[in-house]
Structures are given as C-alpha cells and as structure tokens.
Amino acid sequence: MMSIFVLIDAAPPVSIGIVLAVLLFIIAAIILMAVGLILFLWYRKRSRRAQNMIRRDDSATVNSNQLNNPNQP
C-alpha cells in the first residue's frame, strides 16, 4: 500500500485529530499575535501620553500669535 503513495507522490491519509490539532494551533497562534499587537500598541500609546512637547525658550515666539495659527509656515 505504501509503495502506491510513493509512486503517485501523494501524502498518506491523515487522521482528523492531527488536522484538527494543527488548525487549532494556527488559530491560537493568530489570536496570540493579535493580542500581543494590541497590547504593544496600547503600551506605546500610554507611554507617549506622558511626554510633553519640548519648545525652545525664545522670547520672540513665546508671546507671538503665530504659535496657534495653522496658516503660518
């Protein structure tokens, strides 16, 4: 029986248990990667929330109206 599979280059029959185990492993790996990505993005967003914008201490621009004007370059 095995020589027929070698001649036609086909895989031997696989039980449904092995196929189910492989499918469940792939689904679990995809879910774990998605959870890891969500946690990574959440942590990055949370850590960047505490950072303040650093501006130069230039007296010419501190009291200027150009700071909040989006039309200025």
Helices and strands as residue ranges (DSSP letters): H 2-8, H 16-49, H 59-62
